[in-house]
Amino acid sequence: MSVNENNESILKEIELKYESLNLKTETQLEGLLSSKPITYWDYLNTDALLNLQIQRTIYPDEMVFIMYHQVNELIFKMILWEMSQISYSKNITTQFFTERLMRISRYFDMLTTSFTIMEDGMEVEQYMKFRNTLTPASGFQSAQYRLIEFSCTDVINLIDSRYRASFDKNASFETAFEHLYWQAAGKDYRTGKKSYLLEEFEKKYKGVFLRHMEEYNSINIWQKFKQLPESDQKNTELVEAMRHFDYTVNITWVMQHLNVAIKYIDQSGMGDGEATGGSDWKKYMHPKYQRRIFFPELWSADEIANWGVEK
């Protein structure tokens, strides 16, 4: 095909595209004459992105802390993007399902290994000083991570372990919300009163969470798996991808996060050993207490009983 023929073919495709949208091709092409070529910085909005880091203190390592957590939130957004492709895919194949799950697992692998940036990349003395200006803010308040959990599994698997066995699976989303495992981290265990941390979190995001819980009730990753033909549910690569993802998120990543928190909060000999948000962070974070498992049917009784227990 000659250059002219190729150009004509492309123009024909452009015409067909705009005809299908009921738009005039000439108008769109004239618009192109006036448009500027795209640049890297405009495409990625780098100027805006690089001006979102605002320190609250004079300590240089606070900038590391801010940027690290902002990168985490970007990765969470990537994870939610991949999850939505699984949830809203029609006639999903095991190959597509497996590939997307492994993408998500790689994102969490990156999050896990990146904790060395926090663990070895900040001076303990600096962290223990600037963290006091963060109170009562906490990583607990990452709304995107909560959305990830709702996108993964049935709500019953996110209920506080103390109530999970007897909890009514047909209870309203509002009732379920009040019994989610992370609610315990934001309540006074003696009085049941919600902390300021939890109250503010709910004011900002409770409506979003309830809508997401309802939206993904029948299309979360576990439900999409159960909707596959029975033969596909036995696909070894897909099952392994499901298990790998579950273990990566709920043990590997969580334990690395916990170990970094222990280094700074518990073993540094500085501060009072409490989280900035005031939560009972060790029991809230350690997988052996809550046994957060997205796909319990894919694990043996022994594996569940020893979930998060160091071997």
N, C-alpha and C positions, 0 to 999 in steps of 0.2 A: 504494500500500500504506500503510495507517494505521500509526501508531506501535505499537499493540498487535499488529497482524499482523506487523510487522517483528520485534518482540521474540519473538513465538511462533516465527517462522521461525528466528531465531538460536538460541533454546533447543532447537529440534528438531535443528539442526545440531550443537549441543553434545552432546545426548543420543546422536546417532549416532556422534560422535567417541569418546565414552567407552565406548559399547557395543562399538565395534570394538577397544578396548583392554582389554575385560573389566573396566571400572572402573565404580563407581557414580556417576552424575551428581550425586545429592544430596550425596554426600560431597565431591566437588570444589567444588560451589557453596558449601557450608558453609565450606570452606577459604578461599574468596574473601572471606567476611564477616570473617575474622580477619586477612587479609593487609594489609600497609601499601601505600599507593600508592608506585610507584617514583619515585625522585629521580634527577636527573642524576648526582650524585656517587656514588650507590650503583650505578647502572647501569654507569658507566665505572670504578668503583673508583678515583676520582681521588686519594683520600687515600693509598692504597697506592702508586699510580703516582708521585705527586709526592714520595714519601719513599724512592725507589730511587736517588737521586743522592747518593753519598757520596764526598767528596773525600779524597784521600790527602795533599794538600799545602795550603799556605797561599795559593796563587796563584789569584786569582779566575777566570782564564780556563780553569782546569781544569774548572770547572763547565760551561762552554760545550762543551768537548771531550767530557765525559761524556754530557751531554744529547744532543748531536749524534749520537753513536754509538748511544745507546739508541733514538733516533728511527729511525736506519738499520735497526736490528734489527726494529723494528715494521714498517717498510716491507718488509723481507725476508719477514716472516711473511705480510703481505698478498700478496706475490708467490707464495709457496708455496701459499697458499690458492687463488689463481686457477689456478695450474698443476695442482693436484689436480683442479679441475673439468674441465680439458681431459683429463687422463689417465684419469679415471674416468667420463667421459661416454660413454654408449652411443649408437650411431647419431649421432655428432657431425656437425653441419652445418658447411659452410664459413663461414657467417655467424657461428655461435657461436664457432668456432675463431678467426676473424679478430678478433672483438670482444674476446675474452679476451686474445689476444696484444697487442692495442693497449692494453688496460688495463695489462698488465705493462710494456709499453714506456713508458707514461706514468709509471709508478712509477719506472722507471730514469731517465727524463728528469728527474724531480723530484730523484732522488738526485744526478744529474750537476750540475744547476744549484745544488743546495744546498751544493756544495763551496765556494762563495764564503763561506759561514758560517765554514768552517775557514780558507780562504785569506786573507780580509780581516777576520775576526772575532776573531782572537787576536793578542796581542802575541808576536812571535817570541821575545823574551827570556823571557817567562813560559813559553811552550811548551817551549823548550829546557831549562828547569829542571825543570818538573814531569814531563816525559817520562822523565827518569831514574828516577823512582819507579815507572814502568810496566814497566820491564825485568824479565823477558823476555816480558811479555804483548805481543801484536801483533794487529792487525786480520786477520792471516793466520789467526787462530784463530776466525774467525766460522764456526761450524758451519752456520748457516742458509744462508750463501752457498754452501758446499760442497753442501748438499742441493739448492739451486737448480740448480747445474751438473749434478748427477746426474739431476735432473728434466727437463732440457732435451734431452739428447743421449745418444748411445751412448757407452759408457765409452771406446772406442777414440779418440774425439775429445778426451779429457781426458788421454791418455797423454803423457808427456814427449816433445817433438818429436824428441829424439835416438833414441828407440826406436819411434816410432809406425809407421813404414813397415814394420818387420820384426816388429812385435808380433803374437803369436798372438791373434786375435780370440776364440778359444775358450778362452783361458786362464781360470783361476779368478778370481773377484772378489778373492780374497786376493792373488793375483799381480798383478792389475791395480792394486790399491790401492798396492802398493809401487812402481809405475811411473807414478803420476799426476804431472802436470806440477808440482804444488806440492810434491811430495816433495823435488824438487831444491832448493827454497828453504829446506828445513829440514835439509839434510844437508851435511856437510863434503865438498866436491867432491873433495878429495884422498884422504880415508879412507873416505868413505861413511857415517861415523858420524852418527847422528841427533842433532840438537841437543836441549837440554832443552825448548825451545819445541815441537818436533815430538813428542817423547816424551810430554809431558803432554797434548797435543792428542789423540794416539792413545789414551792411557789413558782419556780422558773420552768420546771419540766414535767410535772405530774400529768398535765393534760396531754403532752406529747407522748409520754410513756403509755398512757392508757389507750390512746389511739393506735400506737404501734403494736401493743399487745393484741388488740383486736384484729388489726390488719394482718398480722403474721400468725394468728392463731391456727390457720389451716394451711399456711404456705411457708412456715419456718423450715429450716433444713431437715429436721427430723420428719416432719409431715411430708415433705417432698420425697424423702427416701421411702416412706411407707406407702406412698402413692404409686411407686414404681411397680411393674409386674414382679411377681414373686421370684421369678428366675433372676431378674436384675438385682433384687435385694440380696441375692447370694453371690453376686459378682465379687470375687476376692479382692480385686484392686479397689473397688469402691468401698467395700467394708473396711479395708485397711486404711483408706484415706479418711473415712469417718472416724475411726479409732485414733489414728495419728493426730487428726485435728483436735479431737476431744482431749487427748492427753497433753498435747502441746499447749492448748489454751488453759486448761484447768489444773495442770500440775507443773509442767516445765516453766511456762511464763510466770505463773503465780509464785512459784517457789523462788525464782530468780529475783522477782520484785520483793518478796519477803526478806530474802537474804540481804539485799541492799538496805532495806529499812532497818534490819537488825544491826547492821554495821554502824549506821549513823545514829539511830535513836537509842539502841539498847547497849551497844558495846563501846560507844565512844567515851563513856564516862562523863558526858556533858548533858545538861538538860535533865528533865524529869522522866524521860522514857515514854512520854505520851505523844500520840500523833497530833498533828496540827488541828485536825478536826475533832479530836477528843474521843475517837472510836477505840474499842478494844481490838486494836489492829492485829495482834497476833492470832487471835481466834477467828477474826473476820477474814484474814488473808489465807491462813494455812488450810490447804485442801482437805486435810484429814478430819477437820472439825465439821465443816459444812458438806463435804463430799459433793461438791458441785460437779455434776456429770450431765452432759448434754444428751448423750445417747446410752442410757443405762442398759437397754436391751442388748447392746452389742458387747457387754462385758460380763464376765462370769461372776458368780456370787463371791468367790474368793477375791477377785480383782476389785470388786466394789468395797468389800470389807476392809481391804488394805489400801484403799485409795489415798494417795499422798503420804503413805507411811514409808519412811526411809528404809531401804533394804540393807 
